[in-house]
Amino acid sequence: MKYCAFLRGVNVKGTSMKMAEVCEVFKKAGVSEVNSVLASGNILFSSEKNPEELKQMLEKSMSEHFSYDAFLFIKSQNDIENFWSGNPFLKNDNLHCYAFVGNDGVENILMKEFETGLKSEQEDAKIVNHIFYWQITKGNTLDSSFGKILGKKSLKDQFTSRNINTFEKILKAFNKN
């Protein structure tokens, strides 16, 4: 089965790693057909193990190799297609759209946080098929009230986010292999 592992906190705030090295860690952990998409910690691979086993095994390997608390989320190719096709926002060159990959139920935690924060003009969030989507004006991601909440330590093992365009790139990479 083909999967994508979404690593949290890669190449931000001092956690720096080369994707080629990450791919080697994945191969040594026992998965095959390993490739990365972008430098933000999106690792494609194949395995017969289930996502829960893979999460434990790969987090342990990453933590040991890179000496940090690794958090990753495993999604199947079908899951990735759902992230891409479920986007409720129209494409707009002035806006970023993010989808959040995480633990079951995290979309409700994120929506509650979003609803209590201040919002900028054109900022919006929606849940579609248990996936949380967030739209924000380009350049305002980290300055927004919600953007600041995303860095809370209490949430670090709950989710990671990607620009919606990343899901399209991952799907294209799946289809190449």
C-alpha positions in Angstrom: 0.0 0.0 0.0 1.2 3.5 -0.8 1.3 6.1 2.0 2.5 9.6 2.7 4.0 10.5 6.0 3.5 14.2 7.0 6.3 15.2 9.4 5.6 18.0 11.8 8.0 20.8 12.5 10.6 20.0 9.8 12.9 22.7 8.6 11.2 25.3 10.8 12.4 26.8 14.1 15.8 25.2 14.1 14.8 21.6 13.3 16.7 21.2 10.0 17.0 18.0 8.1 17.8 17.0 4.5 15.0 15.0 2.9 17.5 12.5 1.4 18.6 11.7 4.9 15.0 11.4 6.1 14.3 9.0 3.2 17.3 6.9 4.3 15.9 6.7 7.9 12.6 5.5 6.4 14.3 2.8 4.3 16.3 1.6 7.3 13.1 1.4 9.3 11.8 -1.1 6.7 9.6 0.6 4.2 10.1 0.7 0.4 9.8 3.0 -2.6 10.7 6.0 -0.5 10.7 9.5 -2.0 10.2 13.0 -0.7 8.0 15.8 -2.0 9.2 19.3 -1.3 11.4 20.1 1.7 8.6 20.3 4.2 8.6 16.7 5.4 6.3 14.8 3.0 7.6 11.3 2.5 6.0 8.9 0.1 6.6 5.2 0.7 5.1 1.7 0.4 4.5 -0.8 3.2 2.2 -3.7 4.0 2.0 -2.5 7.7 -1.0 -0.6 9.0 -0.8 3.2 9.6 -0.7 2.9 13.4 2.3 0.5 13.3 4.0 2.7 10.7 3.5 5.8 12.8 5.1 4.2 15.9 7.9 2.7 14.0 8.8 5.7 11.9 8.5 8.2 14.8 10.9 6.1 16.8 13.4 5.9 14.0 13.2 9.6 13.3 13.5 10.5 17.0 16.5 8.3 17.4 18.3 9.4 14.2 17.7 13.1 14.5 17.6 13.4 18.3 14.2 15.2 18.5 10.6 14.4 19.3 9.3 13.3 16.0 5.6 13.6 15.2 4.2 12.3 11.9 0.9 11.5 10.4 0.4 8.6 7.9 -2.2 9.0 5.2 -3.0 6.7 2.2 -3.1 7.8 -1.4 -6.9 7.7 -1.2 -6.8 10.0 1.9 -4.6 12.5 0.0 -7.1 12.5 -2.8 -9.8 13.4 -0.2 -7.7 16.3 1.2 -7.3 17.7 -2.3 -10.8 17.2 -3.6 -12.5 18.3 -0.4 -11.1 21.8 -0.4 -14.1 24.1 0.1 -12.3 27.3 -1.0 -12.1 28.7 -4.5 -8.6 29.4 -5.8 -7.5 32.9 -5.2 -4.0 34.2 -5.9 -4.2 36.6 -2.9 -5.1 33.8 -0.4 -3.4 30.7 1.0 -5.4 27.6 1.8 -4.2 25.0 4.3 -5.5 21.6 5.1 -4.7 20.0 8.4 -3.5 16.4 8.8 -3.8 15.0 12.3 -5.4 12.8 14.9 -9.0 11.8 14.8 -11.2 14.7 16.0 -8.5 17.4 15.7 -10.6 19.3 13.2 -13.1 20.1 16.0 -10.3 21.3 18.3 -9.0 23.5 15.5 -12.5 24.9 14.7 -13.1 25.8 18.3 -9.7 27.6 18.4 -10.5 29.4 15.1 -13.9 30.5 16.3 -12.5 32.1 19.5 -9.7 34.1 17.8 -9.7 37.4 16.0 -10.1 37.0 12.2 -8.7 39.1 9.4 -10.7 40.1 6.4 -11.1 37.1 4.0 -9.9 34.6 6.7 -12.2 31.6 7.0 -12.2 28.0 8.1 -14.4 25.0 7.2 -14.6 21.3 8.1 -15.2 19.0 5.2 -15.3 15.2 5.7 -13.5 15.5 9.0 -10.7 17.7 7.5 -10.1 21.2 8.7 -9.4 23.8 6.0 -8.1 27.3 6.7 -7.9 30.2 4.3 -5.9 33.4 5.0 -4.5 36.3 3.1 -1.0 35.7 1.8 1.6 37.1 4.1 -0.7 36.9 7.2 -0.4 33.3 8.1 2.0 33.7 11.1 0.6 37.0 12.2 -3.0 35.9 12.5 -4.6 35.1 15.8 -5.2 31.5 14.6 -1.7 31.2 13.1 -0.2 31.9 16.6 -2.4 29.3 18.2 -1.0 26.6 15.8 2.4 26.8 17.5 1.0 26.0 20.9 3.1 23.2 22.5 -0.1 21.5 23.8 -1.1 20.9 20.2 2.2 19.8 18.7 1.4 16.1 18.7 -2.1 16.6 17.3 -1.7 17.8 13.7 0.4 19.4 11.0 -0.7 21.5 8.1 0.2 21.9 4.5 -0.7 24.4 1.8 -3.4 22.8 -0.4 -1.1 22.9 -3.4 1.2 20.4 -1.6 -1.5 17.8 -1.8 -1.7 18.2 -5.5 2.1 17.8 -5.8 1.9 14.6 -3.6 -0.8 13.2 -5.8 1.3 13.8 -8.9 4.2 12.1 -7.3 2.1 9.1 -6.3 0.9 8.8 -9.9 4.5 8.9 -11.3 5.5 5.8 -9.3 
